[in-house]
Every structure is written in structure tokens, then in C-alpha cells.
Amino acid sequence: MRWRIAILVSAAIAISYLDRLALPVAVQAISKDIPITNGQFSALQSAFLFSYALMYAAGGKLVDLLGTHRGFMAIMFFWSVACASHALAASFAMLFASRLLLGMGEGGGFPAATRAVAEWFPAKERATAMGIINAGTAVGAAAAPPLIAVVLGYTNWRWIFVLSGVLGIVWVVSWRLSYSSTVSLALSSTSQTREPAASLSWTHLFRVRETWGLVAAKFLSDAAWFFYLFWLPKYLYDARGFDVKAVGNFAWMPSAAAAVGCLLGGGFSSYLVRRKFSLGVARKLALGLSAAVMPFIILVPAVPASSAIALFCLAYFGQQSWSTLVMVLPADLFPQNVVGSVAGLVGFGGAMGGIAFGEVVGYLLDHGFGYITVFRIAGTLHIAAFFIILISIPVLLPLKFEPQLNRGLA
């Protein structure tokens, strides 16, 4: 039952990435109806990421209050309708509004996924489960370019958003029929003996060093990730001269590599735990190896197009191996009843990193600095994030909170 839940959640994450990438991949076609500059393109991504960041934090709290079943269902329905609303856009302002709404909905997805992992899986299986779930990001990102190219071959760009929204509604129905909140893994409940009777507020969570470390690390690593995710199609259009068909033929490859990274990163960490390595060694070794491959992205502007695609594949592989492990850390460290809240705060930091770096990228490209400078910055961010985790989480053990911290908290 628990692996069935993992696959369902992975499918939701796949749909979320298809939804968020529909605009970047179809931007060339959209620009024929609604002209979009580099600065405006950055603004559209910032609109998504700003509301995504806020709802990532609030969505985590919402899922802790409503539970995984009802919370995930409500979140998914909202973002599917928001995705479909792009089809009605007749101006840049309407696209901007739709991106805000989409971000609001999708922000709750990963906190719900992290809570599902904490609910259904013991520590030795969590990284593998999160790898399967996080592989949904790669499936959605890999499906987006060829699927959008096919849709554009038969109709206009507006149908891309309609079809994506319909997929989300179908998932909501499947989730409603398949999920049973009363059937949970017995080990999941018995292993949470460290969970306090009452929830910790955000005020208390912000007093914890590990919270700040995870938020800061996610801020840096997701700054690079959202650049790769949103700007890869535009980079191929602008710097490599690709058309929509060429992007559809090649842009799925890094996402396929990302799927492998999700599964290998989480699987490798779980393997080390099964081999009796400590949880800290298992997580940190896998994180360090993931971060080590990221600086190779600096070479992208200096190599032929085929080699550039290969380097993007390596970066996507490393990033999603990294992301799988970072997002399982809240379940390793914190009591189950606040995992959604912590995951929300961590995701908030990541989205804010994406906003900050996205605006920097738009500015640099519009002021003549070029992609060389951008890739040099992006290539260093995961290394810095890894050192932050080493400093802020010197020992990876379940955190213990004094009973008086929870007194009177709801």
C-alpha cells in the first residue's frame, strides 16, 4: 500500500512540473500572440515562484492541519484550475495573474509529499520513497517538451494548458478513490515515539539551527535549479538557435537524467543505511557526491550544443539526487506532526532563491553580461549549500524538544 501511495504522489509531482514548464517551453509560440521580453519572462517566473514560496510555507501548515489525504486533494484541484486559466490569457498581465495562481496551488505539493513519506515509511526506506516521488519532477519535465511540440503541431498553445489542467483533475479523482487515511504503515506510527503531543509553532521552528540550515541550503541550490528548469528552453532558443521541434527533441534528455538522479541518490542513501552506516553518513555522503558534479555546468557556454546537452544532463542528475536527499531531511530530523511545516519553510527558502537568482539572470542577460557569467554563478551554489548543511547539522539525529516548548501551543 505504501509504495502505491509513493507512485500516486510521484504522479502528482509529474503533473505539477508539466504545468509549470508549459509556459517556458511554449514561450516562443506564446510570444507571437503576447510579446514577452527577457525581463518580462523573468517576471512571469518570479510571479510563480513568489506565490509558490508563500504557499510552500502555508501549504505545509495546511497539510499538517487537514492531513495528507484532504490537504493534497484540495491543493491539486486548485492548481489544476489555475493551470487551465492560462488558456484564457489575452495579455501579459493575464499571464502574470495565472502564474501567481499556479504558484499558490503548486506550493503545497512538496510539503504534502514529504508528510506522506514521514507518515508511510520508516527511516531506512524514506530516501528511496522520496526518490520515487521526486522522480515525478523528471517525468513531468521530460514529458513537457515533446508533448508540447506535438500539441503545437496540431493546435495552438492555449490547449497545452487546458490538457494539463484536465490531467490534474483526473489525478484528484484517482487520489480520492485510492487513498485510505486509515490504512498506514504500522512501523511509521510506532517509530515516531519522539513526536510531542502538540505541534510546534513557526516561532519555535525558527529557533532551531537545523531549520535555518535547511532553508539556507535550499535557497542556494534551488536558485540554480529553477534557472536550469525555466531557462533551459529559452537558452536553447536564444543561444543555440533551436526551434520548437529541436527543443522537443532534445530538452527532455536532462529531465530523464534527473529521474535517474532521484532514484540513485535516494537509493544509494537507503543502501548505506541498510549496510549499517549511520543515517548522518548515509545522507551526507550522498549529498556531497551530488553537489560535486554541479560545477561542470560552468562549461556549457564553451562547448558544442551536443556537449552542452550532456552537461545539462549531468547537472539535472546531480540536482535531483541532491533535492531528494534535502527534502527527506525534515522527516529524519523533526517530529511527524511538524514535518509538513518544516518542509514548507525549506521549500519557501528554495523558491525565494529561485526568485532572487531569476531576477539576477534577467538583469545580466538584458545588460550584456551573457550566459557565461550566469553559468559561473550557478555552478558554485550547490557546493556552498553543502557546506551550510555540514555546519548546521553536524550530527543527524532526531531532534528532541522539551515538553515545556509545546505547552499551550495548538
N, C-alpha and C positions, 0 to 999 in steps of 0.2 A: 504493500500500500504506500509506503513512504517513498519508494522510487517512482511510483506513478505520480505522486504529488510533485516530485522534483521535475519530472518531464512536463507536467502541466504548467508549472511556474516557468520553466525554460521556454515553453511556447509563448507565454505572455511576454517575456522579455524580448523574444524574437520579434513579435509584433510591434513592441514599443520601438525597437531600432528601425524596423521598416518604416514606421510612422515618422520618426524624427529625421530619417535620411531622405524621405521623399522629396523634400524641398531642395536640399543641396544637390542631389543627383539630377533633378529635373530643372535646375535653375536656368539652364540655357534656354529651354523651351518656355519657361515661365517669363523670362526676360523679354520675349517677343511680344507678350501682352502687357507686362508690368515691368518697365525698365528698372534694373537693380544694379547699383554701383558696388564697389568693394566695401565702402563704408556702410552702405545700406545692408549688404549681405551680412556684415559683422553685427549690425544692429538687430537683424532678424534672429541670428543665433543667440545674441545676448538676451533678447526678449524671451526666447525659450528657456535659456539657462537661468535667468533671474527668477522666473516663476517656478522653474524646476527646483532651484535651490531652496526657495521658501517652502515649497510643498514637500520637498525631501525631508526637511526637519519636521514640519507639521504633519506630514503623512506618516512618519514613523510614530508619532504620538497617537495619531488617529488609529493606526493599526493596533497599537497596544491597547487602546480603549475598546475598539469594536471586535478585535480578534482577527486572525488571519483570513478566515473564510469571508465574512461580511465585508471587512475592510478592503480586501483585494478586489472583490466583485464591484464595489462602488467605485473604486479608483479606476479600474479598467473601463467601465461603462463611460465614465466622464471623459477619459482621454480619447476614446474611440469616436465619440461625438465631436470632440474638439478637432480631431484629425480630419474628419469629413467636412468640417466647416471651412477648411482651406479652399475647397472646390467653389465656394461662393465668392471668393475674393475678387474684387474688381480694381483694387488699388494697393499700393504699398502699405497704407495704414490698415487695411483689412487683413493683409497677410500678417502684419505685425500683431494684430489682435488675436488671430488664430494661433500664432506661435506662443503667445502668452498663455492661452487656454490649454494648449497641448502640454506645455511645460508644467502647468498646475496639475494636470492629471498624471503625467508620467512620473512626477517627482515621488509619488508614493510607491512606485513599483518595487524598487530595490529594498527599501525598508521592509516591505511585506515579504519579499523573498528571503531576506536574512532572518526574519522572525520565523518563517516556515522551516528554515534549516535548524534553528535553535529548538523548535517545537518537536520536530520529527526525527532528528538524527543525533546520535552520540558523538563525542569529540573525535573518535577515530574515523568516522565517516563524513564529518562535516565538510572538509575540504573537497572531497570527491563530489559530494552533493552540490556544493556551491560551484564546482567546476562544470557540472552538467547544466546547472541553472545559468551560469554566466556564459556558457556556450551559446545560449539563446541570442546573446548580443551579436555573436559572429554569424549565426544563421540568418538573422534579420538583416545585418549589414551586407552579407554576401548575396542575399536574395534581392536586395533593393536595386542595384544597377541593372542586372539583366531583366528583371521583372518590369522595371520602369521603361527600359528600352523597348520591350515587347508592347507594353500598353501604348507608348507613344507612337509605335508603328501602326497601330490600328485606330487610335482615337487621340483626344487631346489630354493635356496634363491634369485637368481637373478630375478625370476619372481615377487617377492614381490615388488621390486622397479618399475618394468615395469607397474604392475597393479596400483600402487599408482600414477604414473605419468599420466596414462590414465584417472584416476578419476579427476585429476586436469584439464586436457584438456576439459573433459565433463563439468566441472563447468564453465570454461571460456565461452563456448558456451551458457550455460544457463544464465549466467550473461549478456552476450551481448544481448540476446533476451528478457530478463526480465526487465532490469533496464532502467528506463527513468529518465535522469538527469533533465528533465524539470518539472517533477511531484514531488514536495516536499511539506512537511508539512507547511501550511501557518503559523502556530504558530511558527515553527522553524525559519522562516525568520523574523517575527515580534518581536520575543523575543530577537533578537540579536542587540538591539539598542545600546548596549555598544561597538559594533565592530568598530574599527577605519577604516578609508578609505584605509589605506595601511598596508601591512604586517610588522611585527616586525622581525628584523634580529636575528640570533642566539646570536649575541653580546648583544643585548638588553635583550633577554630572559635570558641569563646567569647573568644579573644584578638583576634578580628578586629572592627574597628569596624563594618564593614558588616553583620555578623551581628546585633550589638546594635541597630543602626538599624532593620533589617527587623523584628526581633522586637518592638521598642517600637512601631513604626508599626502593625503588625498587632494588637498588644494594644489600641490605641486604636480603630482602625477596626472591628475585629470586635466590640468592646464594643457599638458602635452597631448593627452588622449583626445580631447574634444577638438584640438587643432587637427590632428590626423583624421578624425572622423568626419568633421564638417568641411574641411578644406581640401581633402584628397581629390574629390571630383573636380573642384574648381582649379586646383593646381594642374591637374591633367589637361583641363581645357585651356588654361591660360599659358602655362609654361611649356607644355609638351605638345600642344596643338591637337589634342584628341577631340573627336566629335562624340555625340551621344552614343553611337554604336560602339566606338572604341572603348569608351568608359564602361559600357555594359559588358564588353568582352573581357576587360582586364581588372576593373576595380573590385570585383568580387574576390580576387585572389588573396589580398591581405586579410579579408574577413574570414576566409577559410583557414588561413594560418592562425588567426585569432581563436578559432574554435579549438584547434589543436592545443594552443597555449592554455586555454581554460581547462581542458581535460588533463593535460600533462602536469600543469602547475599544481592543481588540486590533487591529482592522483599521486604525484611524487611526494607531496607533503603527507598524505594519508599513508603511503607506503612506509615512510620513515617512522611514523607513529607506530605502525604495526610491527616494525622492526625494533621497537623498544627505545627509539630515540625520544628525548623529551619533546614535549609539544613546542617549546620555545625554539629548540634547534631545528625541528621539522619545518616550522613556519618561516623562520628567519633565513635558513639556508636556501629554501625555495624562493623567498623574496629577493635575496641577494643575487642569485643566478638570473632571475627575471630582470632585475634592474641593470645587470651587467651588459646585456645585449642592446640596451636602448641608445647609447651614444653613437652607434653605427648609422643612425638616421641622419647624422650631420653630413654624410657623404652624398645624400640624394641629389643635390643640385649639380654635382660634379661628374655624374656617371650617366651612361646612356639610359634611355627610357626603360629597357628591359631590366637593367640592373637596379634602377630606381624602384620598380615594382617589387623586385626581390627584397630590397631593403625595407620597403613598407611592410612586406610580409613578415620580416624579422621583427620589426617594431610592433606590429599588431600582435604577434605571437608573445613577445615579452610583456607587453602592456596587459594583455588579458590574463596571462598567468599571474602577473602582479595583482591585478584587480581582484581576481578570485580569492587570493590569499588575504588581501587587505580587508575585504568585506566579510570574511569569516572570523576575523579577529574580535569583533564585538561579541560574537557568540562564545568565543573562547574565554573572554575576559569578564563579561558582565552577566548579572542575573537575567534569566529568561524574560522576566516581565518588564525589563527596560531595554532589551536588545533592539527592538524597533526604534526606540527613541535615540539610542546611541548611533545606530546605523543611519538614522535620519540626519543627525548632526554631522556625521562623517561625510555623507553624500552632499549635504549643504556646502561643506568646505570644498568638495570636488567641483561642484557646479560653479561656485564663486571663482575658483581658479580658472575654469573654462571661460567665464565671462571676462576676467581680467586679461588673460592672455589673448583671447579672441579680439578684444579691442586693440591690444598692442599690435597684433598681426595686421589688422585692417589699417592702422595708422602707418606702420612700417611700409606696407606694400603701396599705399597711396602716396607716400612721401619718398619713394625712390630707393628704399633700402634693399628690396628684393628678398627672395626666398632664402638666400644663403644665410643671412642674418637670423631669419626666423628659425631655420633648422638648427643652427648652432645653439640657440637658446633652448629649443625643445629637447635637444639631445642630452642636456645636463640635468633635467628636472627630476627624473626618477632616481638618479644617484643621490641627489640632495634629500629626496624623500626617504630613501632607505636609511640614511644616517640619522634622520629625525626619529624613525621608528626604533633604531638601536638605542638612542639616547633616552627616549621617553618610555620605552618598555624594556628595561634592562633584563627583567625576569618575567616570562609569560606564564602567569598562574591566575586562576580565578580570583577576582578581587573580592575582598571581604569588607563589608560595610557594617559599621557599628549600629546596633539596634536603635540608638537614640537619633541617628540621622534620619530615620524613617518615621519617627513619631509625629503623628499629625499630618502626614503627607497623604494625598489621595493618589 
